[in-house]
Amino acid sequence: MLIVGIGGTTRPGSTSELAVATALAAAQRKGADTRHFGGTYLASLPHYTPENPARTAAQHELVETVRHADGLIIATPGYHGGISALVKNALDLLEDLRTDTSPYFTGRAVGCIVTAAGWQACGTTLTSLRSVVHAMRGWPTPLGVTLNTAATPPFGRDGACTGPAADRLTGLANQVLSFATCHASGPRDPATAPTA
C-alpha cells in the first residue's frame, strides 16, 4: 500500500508540511509505504506548461509516484482563501495522468488538509481543494482537516503534533487507508467496475 503526500511551502518546517508528515507517519504505523513531496521539492518544479510535453526528472518522479499510489494526502496553506500556487502547480502537472487507464485520481481516496491563519480561509480553501480532487476523479475523505494557525499552534518546536490536531490527522490517514484497502481488490477503472 503506497500513500503519497503532497504539501508544504517554501518555508522549511511549515505547518502544512508537518501536517502531511504527521498523517503519513500515522499511515506508516498501519503498515503503509509512504512518499512525501514537500515544499522544497514542490518549489523545484517548473511551472506547468501544457503546450510543452518536456518534463524534468523531478516532474517525471512526481507523476510516476502518484500514478502508482493507492491513496493520497494533500495539504495546502490557505492563501487569500485558496490553494497555494506551489501545491496547485503540482496538481496541474498531474494532468499528465489524463490518458492513463485510470486517469488522474480514479479509484483513490484523497485526504485534504488546510492550514491557515483563520477559520474563514480554512473553510474556503478546504472547499476549493475538495473541488479539485473531485475534478480529478478522486474521493475526498469524509474527514477534511483544517488547522487554524492563528489559534493554538498544532505543532511544538520539535515538530511534534499532539492533542486534537494529531487525532484528526491520524483519523484522516486511517480513512485514506481504509478506502485504499477496500478498493485494492477491485478495479480502478470505472468502465470495468461492477454496477449496482
Stockholm file with secondary structure:
# STOCKHOLM 1.0

chainA/1-196         MLIVGIGGTTRPGSTSELAVATALAAAQRKGADTRHFGGTYLASLPHYTPENPARTAAQHELVETVRHADGLIIATPGYHGGISALVKNALDLLEDLRTDTSPYFTGRAVGCIVTAAGWQACGTTLTSLRSVVHAMRGWPTPLGVTLNTAATPPFGRDGACTGPAADRLTGLANQVLSFATCHASGPRDPATAPTA
#=GR chainA/1-196 SS CEEEEEECCSSTTCHHHHHHHHHHHHHHHTTCEEEEECHHHHHHSCCCCTTCCCCCHHHHHHHHHHHTCSEEEEEEEEETTEECHHHHHHHHHGGGGTTSSSCTTTTCEEEEEEEESSHHHHHHHHHHHHHHHHHTTCEECSCCEEEETTSSCSBCTTSCBCHHHHHHHHHHHHHHHHHHHHHHTSCSCTTTSCCC
#=GC SS_cons         CEEEEEECCSSTTCHHHHHHHHHHHHHHHTTCEEEEECHHHHHHSCCCCTTCCCCCHHHHHHHHHHHTCSEEEEEEEEETTEECHHHHHHHHHGGGGTTSSSCTTTTCEEEEEEEESSHHHHHHHHHHHHHHHHHTTCEECSCCEEEETTSSCSBCTTSCBCHHHHHHHHHHHHHHHHHHHHHHTSCSCTTTSCCC
//
